[in-house]
Amino acid sequence: PWVRHTWNSTVAKLQDKVLYLDRWRPNLLGISGSGGGSLKLWVPGPSKGGHLTMHVLVNGS
């Protein structure tokens, strides 16, 4: 099943920061394993404002 999560902020609050999106997958015992993935994103400081939109789809199976 797909689940949608929405999180909003401003570029001014996020500028010059690093965002980490981590996903883990449980192993057969239900313990966090290495089957997930991660994304590291640096948000630069814009000189004239800016906009960032991310659409991340994660298969829940």
mmCIF file as gemmi writes it, N, C-alpha and C atoms, coordinates in Angstrom:
data_model
loop_
_atom_site.group_PDB
_atom_site.id
_atom_site.type_symbol
_atom_site.label_atom_id
_atom_site.label_alt_id
_atom_site.label_comp_id
_atom_site.label_asym_id
_atom_site.label_entity_id
_atom_site.label_seq_id
_atom_site.pdbx_PDB_ins_code
_atom_site.Cartn_x
_atom_site.Cartn_y
_atom_site.Cartn_z
_atom_site.occupancy
_atom_site.B_iso_or_equiv
_atom_site.pdbx_formal_charge
_atom_site.auth_seq_id
_atom_site.auth_asym_id
_atom_site.pdbx_PDB_model_num
ATOM 1 N N . PRO Axp A 1 ? 0.828 -1.2 0 1 0 ? 1 A 1
ATOM 2 C CA . PRO Axp A 1 ? 0 0 0 1 0 ? 1 A 1
ATOM 3 C C . PRO Axp A 1 ? 0.87 1.26 0 1 0 ? 1 A 1
ATOM 4 N N . TRP Axp A 2 ? 0.395 2.268 -0.68 1 0 ? 2 A 1
ATOM 5 C CA . TRP Axp A 2 ? 1.112 3.54 -0.749 1 0 ? 2 A 1
ATOM 6 C C . TRP Axp A 2 ? 0.607 4.465 0.347 1 0 ? 2 A 1
ATOM 7 N N . VAL Axp A 3 ? 1.512 5.175 0.968 1 0 ? 3 A 1
ATOM 8 C CA . VAL Axp A 3 ? 1.164 6.133 2.012 1 0 ? 3 A 1
ATOM 9 C C . VAL Axp A 3 ? 1.748 7.478 1.625 1 0 ? 3 A 1
ATOM 10 N N . ARG Axp A 4 ? 0.961 8.521 1.745 1 0 ? 4 A 1
ATOM 11 C CA . ARG Axp A 4 ? 1.436 9.86 1.402 1 0 ? 4 A 1
ATOM 12 C C . ARG Axp A 4 ? 1.655 10.658 2.678 1 0 ? 4 A 1
ATOM 13 N N . HIS Axp A 5 ? 2.811 11.272 2.786 1 0 ? 5 A 1
ATOM 14 C CA . HIS Axp A 5 ? 3.132 12.155 3.897 1 0 ? 5 A 1
ATOM 15 C C . HIS Axp A 5 ? 3.462 13.517 3.321 1 0 ? 5 A 1
ATOM 16 N N . THR Axp A 6 ? 2.973 14.555 3.948 1 0 ? 6 A 1
ATOM 17 C CA . THR Axp A 6 ? 3.234 15.912 3.485 1 0 ? 6 A 1
ATOM 18 C C . THR Axp A 6 ? 3.956 16.68 4.579 1 0 ? 6 A 1
ATOM 19 N N . TRP Axp A 7 ? 4.992 17.37 4.191 1 0 ? 7 A 1
ATOM 20 C CA . TRP Axp A 7 ? 5.758 18.2 5.115 1 0 ? 7 A 1
ATOM 21 C C . TRP Axp A 7 ? 6.077 19.488 4.396 1 0 ? 7 A 1
ATOM 22 N N . ASN Axp A 8 ? 5.797 20.614 5.014 1 0 ? 8 A 1
ATOM 23 C CA . ASN Axp A 8 ? 6.017 21.911 4.393 1 0 ? 8 A 1
ATOM 24 C C . ASN Axp A 8 ? 6.959 22.759 5.23 1 0 ? 8 A 1
ATOM 25 N N . SER Axp A 9 ? 7.802 23.502 4.546 1 0 ? 9 A 1
ATOM 26 C CA . SER Axp A 9 ? 8.692 24.463 5.178 1 0 ? 9 A 1
ATOM 27 C C . SER Axp A 9 ? 9.041 25.504 4.129 1 0 ? 9 A 1
ATOM 28 N N . THR Axp A 10 ? 9.823 26.475 4.509 1 0 ? 10 A 1
ATOM 29 C CA . THR Axp A 10 ? 10.25 27.494 3.554 1 0 ? 10 A 1
ATOM 30 C C . THR Axp A 10 ? 11.715 27.285 3.204 1 0 ? 10 A 1
ATOM 31 N N . VAL Axp A 11 ? 12.095 27.767 2.029 1 0 ? 11 A 1
ATOM 32 C CA . VAL Axp A 11 ? 13.498 27.675 1.625 1 0 ? 11 A 1
ATOM 33 C C . VAL Axp A 11 ? 14.359 28.479 2.592 1 0 ? 11 A 1
ATOM 34 N N . ALA Axp A 12 ? 13.835 29.592 3.094 1 0 ? 12 A 1
ATOM 35 C CA . ALA Axp A 12 ? 14.598 30.413 4.042 1 0 ? 12 A 1
ATOM 36 C C . ALA Axp A 12 ? 14.962 29.62 5.3 1 0 ? 12 A 1
ATOM 37 N N . LYS Axp A 13 ? 14.061 28.753 5.772 1 0 ? 13 A 1
ATOM 38 C CA . LYS Axp A 13 ? 14.343 27.946 6.967 1 0 ? 13 A 1
ATOM 39 C C . LYS Axp A 13 ? 15.296 26.789 6.67 1 0 ? 13 A 1
ATOM 40 N N . LEU Axp A 14 ? 15.287 26.303 5.432 1 0 ? 14 A 1
ATOM 41 C CA . LEU Axp A 14 ? 16.087 25.129 5.084 1 0 ? 14 A 1
ATOM 42 C C . LEU Axp A 14 ? 17.422 25.459 4.43 1 0 ? 14 A 1
ATOM 43 N N . GLN Axp A 15 ? 17.62 26.724 4.035 1 0 ? 15 A 1
ATOM 44 C CA . GLN Axp A 15 ? 18.825 27.055 3.279 1 0 ? 15 A 1
ATOM 45 C C . GLN Axp A 15 ? 20.09 26.755 4.073 1 0 ? 15 A 1
ATOM 46 N N . ASP Axp A 16 ? 21.091 26.306 3.346 1 0 ? 16 A 1
ATOM 47 C CA . ASP Axp A 16 ? 22.396 25.936 3.905 1 0 ? 16 A 1
ATOM 48 C C . ASP Axp A 16 ? 22.3 24.805 4.924 1 0 ? 16 A 1
ATOM 49 N N . LYS Axp A 17 ? 21.292 23.976 4.795 1 0 ? 17 A 1
ATOM 50 C CA . LYS Axp A 17 ? 21.146 22.81 5.668 1 0 ? 17 A 1
ATOM 51 C C . LYS Axp A 17 ? 21.135 21.545 4.814 1 0 ? 17 A 1
ATOM 52 N N . VAL Axp A 18 ? 21.399 20.427 5.451 1 0 ? 18 A 1
ATOM 53 C CA . VAL Axp A 18 ? 21.372 19.13 4.78 1 0 ? 18 A 1
ATOM 54 C C . VAL Axp A 18 ? 20.143 18.371 5.27 1 0 ? 18 A 1
ATOM 55 N N . LEU Axp A 19 ? 19.363 17.852 4.333 1 0 ? 19 A 1
ATOM 56 C CA . LEU Axp A 19 ? 18.192 17.049 4.666 1 0 ? 19 A 1
ATOM 57 C C . LEU Axp A 19 ? 18.522 15.582 4.419 1 0 ? 19 A 1
ATOM 58 N N . TYR Axp A 20 ? 18.105 14.729 5.333 1 0 ? 20 A 1
ATOM 59 C CA . TYR Axp A 20 ? 18.316 13.294 5.191 1 0 ? 20 A 1
ATOM 60 C C . TYR Axp A 20 ? 16.961 12.601 5.157 1 0 ? 20 A 1
ATOM 61 N N . LEU Axp A 21 ? 16.721 11.829 4.126 1 0 ? 21 A 1
ATOM 62 C CA . LEU Axp A 21 ? 15.531 10.991 4.052 1 0 ? 21 A 1
ATOM 63 C C . LEU Axp A 21 ? 16.01 9.546 4.138 1 0 ? 21 A 1
ATOM 64 N N . ASP Axp A 22 ? 15.634 8.873 5.203 1 0 ? 22 A 1
ATOM 65 C CA . ASP Axp A 22 ? 16.066 7.493 5.4 1 0 ? 22 A 1
ATOM 66 C C . ASP Axp A 22 ? 14.869 6.561 5.377 1 0 ? 22 A 1
ATOM 67 N N . ARG Axp A 23 ? 15.079 5.417 4.774 1 0 ? 23 A 1
ATOM 68 C CA . ARG Axp A 23 ? 14.061 4.375 4.725 1 0 ? 23 A 1
ATOM 69 C C . ARG Axp A 23 ? 14.73 3.076 5.13 1 0 ? 23 A 1
ATOM 70 N N . TRP Axp A 24 ? 14.121 2.367 6.029 1 0 ? 24 A 1
ATOM 71 C CA . TRP Axp A 24 ? 14.672 1.075 6.413 1 0 ? 24 A 1
ATOM 72 C C . TRP Axp A 24 ? 13.63 0.007 6.157 1 0 ? 24 A 1
ATOM 73 N N . ARG Axp A 25 ? 14.118 -1.168 5.993 1 0 ? 25 A 1
ATOM 74 C CA . ARG Axp A 25 ? 13.254 -2.32 5.77 1 0 ? 25 A 1
ATOM 75 C C . ARG Axp A 25 ? 13.549 -3.353 6.843 1 0 ? 25 A 1
ATOM 76 N N . PRO Axp A 26 ? 12.527 -3.883 7.491 1 0 ? 26 A 1
ATOM 77 C CA . PRO Axp A 26 ? 12.781 -4.891 8.514 1 0 ? 26 A 1
ATOM 78 C C . PRO Axp A 26 ? 13.232 -6.212 7.895 1 0 ? 26 A 1
ATOM 79 N N . ASN Axp A 27 ? 14.05 -6.94 8.639 1 0 ? 27 A 1
ATOM 80 C CA . ASN Axp A 27 ? 14.446 -8.268 8.175 1 0 ? 27 A 1
ATOM 81 C C . ASN Axp A 27 ? 13.381 -9.273 8.611 1 0 ? 27 A 1
ATOM 82 N N . LEU Axp A 28 ? 13.665 -10.537 8.513 1 0 ? 28 A 1
ATOM 83 C CA . LEU Axp A 28 ? 12.671 -11.566 8.839 1 0 ? 28 A 1
ATOM 84 C C . LEU Axp A 28 ? 12.205 -11.522 10.291 1 0 ? 28 A 1
ATOM 85 N N . LEU Axp A 29 ? 13.055 -10.996 11.182 1 0 ? 29 A 1
ATOM 86 C CA . LEU Axp A 29 ? 12.696 -10.909 12.597 1 0 ? 29 A 1
ATOM 87 C C . LEU Axp A 29 ? 12.02 -9.584 12.937 1 0 ? 29 A 1
ATOM 88 N N . GLY Axp A 30 ? 11.834 -8.712 11.947 1 0 ? 30 A 1
ATOM 89 C CA . GLY Axp A 30 ? 11.213 -7.415 12.191 1 0 ? 30 A 1
ATOM 90 C C . GLY Axp A 30 ? 12.173 -6.353 12.685 1 0 ? 30 A 1
ATOM 91 N N . ILE Axp A 31 ? 13.468 -6.668 12.646 1 0 ? 31 A 1
ATOM 92 C CA . ILE Axp A 31 ? 14.497 -5.728 13.097 1 0 ? 31 A 1
ATOM 93 C C . ILE Axp A 31 ? 15.012 -4.947 11.895 1 0 ? 31 A 1
ATOM 94 N N . SER Axp A 32 ? 15.347 -3.699 12.122 1 0 ? 32 A 1
ATOM 95 C CA . SER Axp A 32 ? 15.854 -2.854 11.042 1 0 ? 32 A 1
ATOM 96 C C . SER Axp A 32 ? 17.03 -3.515 10.346 1 0 ? 32 A 1
ATOM 97 N N . GLY Axp A 33 ? 16.922 -3.62 9.03 1 0 ? 33 A 1
ATOM 98 C CA . GLY Axp A 33 ? 17.986 -4.241 8.254 1 0 ? 33 A 1
ATOM 99 C C . GLY Axp A 33 ? 18.626 -3.253 7.31 1 0 ? 33 A 1
ATOM 100 N N . SER Axp A 34 ? 19.379 -3.763 6.375 1 0 ? 34 A 1
ATOM 101 C CA . SER Axp A 34 ? 20.083 -2.901 5.424 1 0 ? 34 A 1
ATOM 102 C C . SER Axp A 34 ? 19.367 -2.832 4.082 1 0 ? 34 A 1
ATOM 103 N N . GLY Axp A 35 ? 18.121 -3.281 4.023 1 0 ? 35 A 1
ATOM 104 C CA . GLY Axp A 35 ? 17.397 -3.307 2.761 1 0 ? 35 A 1
ATOM 105 C C . GLY Axp A 35 ? 16.753 -1.995 2.377 1 0 ? 35 A 1
ATOM 106 N N . GLY Axp A 36 ? 16.959 -0.956 3.141 1 0 ? 36 A 1
ATOM 107 C CA . GLY Axp A 36 ? 16.347 0.336 2.84 1 0 ? 36 A 1
ATOM 108 C C . GLY Axp A 36 ? 17.24 1.182 1.969 1 0 ? 36 A 1
ATOM 109 N N . GLY Axp A 37 ? 17.114 2.455 2.104 1 0 ? 37 A 1
ATOM 110 C CA . GLY Axp A 37 ? 17.928 3.375 1.33 1 0 ? 37 A 1
ATOM 111 C C . GLY Axp A 37 ? 17.881 4.743 1.968 1 0 ? 37 A 1
ATOM 112 N N . SER Axp A 38 ? 18.682 5.651 1.458 1 0 ? 38 A 1
ATOM 113 C CA . SER Axp A 38 ? 18.695 6.995 2.011 1 0 ? 38 A 1
ATOM 114 C C . SER Axp A 38 ? 18.993 8.005 0.919 1 0 ? 38 A 1
ATOM 115 N N . LEU Axp A 39 ? 18.597 9.23 1.169 1 0 ? 39 A 1
ATOM 116 C CA . LEU Axp A 39 ? 18.83 10.334 0.257 1 0 ? 39 A 1
ATOM 117 C C . LEU Axp A 39 ? 19.351 11.5 1.067 1 0 ? 39 A 1
ATOM 118 N N . LYS Axp A 40 ? 20.429 12.094 0.622 1 0 ? 40 A 1
ATOM 119 C CA . LYS Axp A 40 ? 21.013 13.255 1.283 1 0 ? 40 A 1
ATOM 120 C C . LYS Axp A 40 ? 20.886 14.435 0.329 1 0 ? 40 A 1
ATOM 121 N N . LEU Axp A 41 ? 20.299 15.518 0.8 1 0 ? 41 A 1
ATOM 122 C CA . LEU Axp A 41 ? 20.03 16.675 -0.049 1 0 ? 41 A 1
ATOM 123 C C . LEU Axp A 41 ? 20.493 17.936 0.655 1 0 ? 41 A 1
ATOM 124 N N . TRP Axp A 42 ? 21.328 18.718 -0.006 1 0 ? 42 A 1
ATOM 125 C CA . TRP Axp A 42 ? 21.766 20.003 0.53 1 0 ? 42 A 1
ATOM 126 C C . TRP Axp A 42 ? 20.939 21.088 -0.128 1 0 ? 42 A 1
ATOM 127 N N . VAL Axp A 43 ? 20.382 21.988 0.677 1 0 ? 43 A 1
ATOM 128 C CA . VAL Axp A 43 ? 19.57 23.089 0.164 1 0 ? 43 A 1
ATOM 129 C C . VAL Axp A 43 ? 20.431 24.344 0.16 1 0 ? 43 A 1
ATOM 130 N N . PRO Axp A 44 ? 20.804 24.84 -1.023 1 0 ? 44 A 1
ATOM 131 C CA . PRO Axp A 44 ? 21.649 26.036 -1.077 1 0 ? 44 A 1
ATOM 132 C C . PRO Axp A 44 ? 20.871 27.283 -0.679 1 0 ? 44 A 1
ATOM 133 N N . GLY Axp A 45 ? 21.589 28.318 -0.299 1 0 ? 45 A 1
ATOM 134 C CA . GLY Axp A 45 ? 20.969 29.599 0.021 1 0 ? 45 A 1
ATOM 135 C C . GLY Axp A 45 ? 20.669 30.358 -1.262 1 0 ? 45 A 1
ATOM 136 N N . PRO Axp A 46 ? 19.404 30.571 -1.584 1 0 ? 46 A 1
ATOM 137 C CA . PRO Axp A 46 ? 19.062 31.238 -2.843 1 0 ? 46 A 1
ATOM 138 C C . PRO Axp A 46 ? 19.293 32.742 -2.765 1 0 ? 46 A 1
ATOM 139 N N . SER Axp A 47 ? 19.68 33.322 -3.873 1 0 ? 47 A 1
ATOM 140 C CA . SER Axp A 47 ? 19.872 34.768 -3.901 1 0 ? 47 A 1
ATOM 141 C C . SER Axp A 47 ? 18.561 35.501 -4.172 1 0 ? 47 A 1
ATOM 142 N N . LYS Axp A 48 ? 17.588 34.807 -4.778 1 0 ? 48 A 1
ATOM 143 C CA . LYS Axp A 48 ? 16.31 35.445 -5.114 1 0 ? 48 A 1
ATOM 144 C C . LYS Axp A 48 ? 15.133 34.555 -4.729 1 0 ? 48 A 1
ATOM 145 N N . GLY Axp A 49 ? 15.18 33.972 -3.569 1 0 ? 49 A 1
ATOM 146 C CA . GLY Axp A 49 ? 14.095 33.084 -3.162 1 0 ? 49 A 1
ATOM 147 C C . GLY Axp A 49 ? 14.223 31.747 -3.857 1 0 ? 49 A 1
ATOM 148 N N . GLY Axp A 50 ? 13.22 30.928 -3.772 1 0 ? 50 A 1
ATOM 149 C CA . GLY Axp A 50 ? 13.28 29.633 -4.429 1 0 ? 50 A 1
ATOM 150 C C . GLY Axp A 50 ? 12.137 28.74 -4.01 1 0 ? 50 A 1
ATOM 151 N N . HIS Axp A 51 ? 12.093 27.581 -4.633 1 0 ? 51 A 1
ATOM 152 C CA . HIS Axp A 51 ? 11.029 26.615 -4.377 1 0 ? 51 A 1
ATOM 153 C C . HIS Axp A 51 ? 11.61 25.214 -4.56 1 0 ? 51 A 1
ATOM 154 N N . LEU Axp A 52 ? 11.26 24.324 -3.675 1 0 ? 52 A 1
ATOM 155 C CA . LEU Axp A 52 ? 11.723 22.945 -3.753 1 0 ? 52 A 1
ATOM 156 C C . LEU Axp A 52 ? 10.521 22.031 -3.565 1 0 ? 52 A 1
ATOM 157 N N . THR Axp A 53 ? 10.295 21.162 -4.527 1 0 ? 53 A 1
ATOM 158 C CA . THR Axp A 53 ? 9.228 20.173 -4.434 1 0 ? 53 A 1
ATOM 159 C C . THR Axp A 53 ? 9.839 18.799 -4.653 1 0 ? 53 A 1
ATOM 160 N N . MET Axp A 54 ? 9.532 17.877 -3.755 1 0 ? 54 A 1
ATOM 161 C CA . MET Axp A 54 ? 10.023 16.511 -3.894 1 0 ? 54 A 1
ATOM 162 C C . MET Axp A 54 ? 8.828 15.568 -3.864 1 0 ? 54 A 1
ATOM 163 N N . HIS Axp A 55 ? 8.801 14.655 -4.793 1 0 ? 55 A 1
ATOM 164 C CA . HIS Axp A 55 ? 7.804 13.588 -4.81 1 0 ? 55 A 1
ATOM 165 C C . HIS Axp A 55 ? 8.583 12.283 -4.669 1 0 ? 55 A 1
ATOM 166 N N . VAL Axp A 56 ? 8.398 11.608 -3.555 1 0 ? 56 A 1
ATOM 167 C CA . VAL Axp A 56 ? 9.136 10.379 -3.279 1 0 ? 56 A 1
ATOM 168 C C . VAL Axp A 56 ? 8.132 9.239 -3.17 1 0 ? 56 A 1
ATOM 169 N N . LEU Axp A 57 ? 8.284 8.247 -4.022 1 0 ? 57 A 1
ATOM 170 C CA . LEU Axp A 57 ? 7.422 7.074 -3.977 1 0 ? 57 A 1
ATOM 171 C C . LEU Axp A 57 ? 8.214 5.905 -3.417 1 0 ? 57 A 1
ATOM 172 N N . VAL Axp A 58 ? 7.654 5.28 -2.414 1 0 ? 58 A 1
ATOM 173 C CA . VAL Axp A 58 ? 8.313 4.14 -1.791 1 0 ? 58 A 1
ATOM 174 C C . VAL Axp A 58 ? 7.33 2.979 -1.823 1 0 ? 58 A 1
ATOM 175 N N . ASN Axp A 59 ? 7.748 1.881 -2.407 1 0 ? 59 A 1
ATOM 176 C CA . ASN Axp A 59 ? 6.904 0.7 -2.463 1 0 ? 59 A 1
ATOM 177 C C . ASN Axp A 59 ? 6.846 0.083 -1.081 1 0 ? 59 A 1
ATOM 178 N N . GLY Axp A 60 ? 5.656 -0.091 -0.562 1 0 ? 60 A 1
ATOM 179 C CA . GLY Axp A 60 ? 5.489 -0.589 0.794 1 0 ? 60 A 1
ATOM 180 C C . GLY Axp A 60 ? 5.631 -2.086 0.95 1 0 ? 60 A 1
ATOM 181 N N . SER Axp A 61 ? 5.819 -2.824 -0.141 1 0 ? 61 A 1
ATOM 182 C CA . SER Axp A 61 ? 5.889 -4.284 -0.021 1 0 ? 61 A 1
ATOM 183 C C . SER Axp A 61 ? 7.25 -4.748 0.418 1 0 ? 61 A 1
